[in-house]
Amino acid sequence: MTGNWGMDMKASTRHAVAALLLAVCLPAFAQERRETVVAVELVLALDSSASVDNAEFLLQLQGVARAFADPDVLKAVDRLRPLGAAIAVMQWGGPGESRVVVPFTHIETGRDAKAFGFVTGLIRRWNRASTTSIASGISDSQRLLEGNGYDGYRKVIDVSGDGEDNSDIPLGAARNAARDAGIIINGLAIESDQKNLTAYYENNVIAGPYAFVETANGFEDFARAIKEKLLRELRPPES
C-alpha cells in the first residue's frame, strides 16, 4: 500500500511539474507562432485627401504596381531571404477616414512581389476625404504595425502626399508617438501644386534613424519615386 502510495505521489509530482512547464512555456511558444519574423514591416500610406483627384490617385496605385514588377525591386526582395518583408497598403485622408486596401502580406520572393503589385493595381479609391490629416495617416499606420502578426527588424511607415497637414490633430504628437515606438517614418513628397513640400516633410513628418524624403515631381513621377524609395527601404537587416 505504501509502495503504491509513493508511486502515486511521484506520478502526481511529475504531472504537476509538466503542467507547470506547459503553463510557463506555452504562452511563449504561442507568441512565437503568432509573430513571423521579417526583415521589415512596411505600410505604404497613400494620400486620398481632397487635393488628390481620381486620376492622380490612380497614378499612385499604378506607381506601386509598377514598382513591385521592376527588376531592381525584385532583386531587393530576393536579398531579404529567408526573412522577407511584410507590406500593407492603406489609403488615408481626414481623421477616421483611413482604410486598409491591401492587408499585410508576407513577401518572400519576386513572384510574391509581382502578385502584391498586381493586386494593388486593381484597387480603386474608396473615398475622397475632406481634409489632409498626415497625423491620422501616421497614427493609423502605427496601429496597423502593432499586433499585425509580424515582428520586423525595422518597422517603417511610408507616407505619400501632395500637401501639408490641415487637420485639427497635432502632427508632431503623432510623429513623436510613432518614433518613440521604434517606428521609422519616411516621406514621399508629391510636388505638384506645392513646390516646397519636400522641406515641409523633412521638418514635420519624417522621424527615426536614417529617415528620408523622396521627391516626386508631380504625380506622373510617382512611379519612379516610389521605386527609389522602396530600394532604400527594402534592405537587409544588417545593412
Secondary structure, 3 states (H helix, E strand, C coil): CHHHHHHHHHHHHHHHHHHHHHHHHHHHHHHHHHCEEEEEEEEEEEECCCCCCHHHHHHHHHHHHHHCCCHHHHHHHHCCCCCCEEEEEEEECCCCCCEEEEEEEEECCHHHHHHHHHHHHHCCCCCCCCCCCHHHHHHHHHHHHCCCCEEEEEEEEEEEECCCCCCCCCHHHHHHHHHHCCEEEEEEEECCCCCCHHHHHHHHCCECCCCCEEEECCHHHHHHHHHHHHHHHCCCCCC
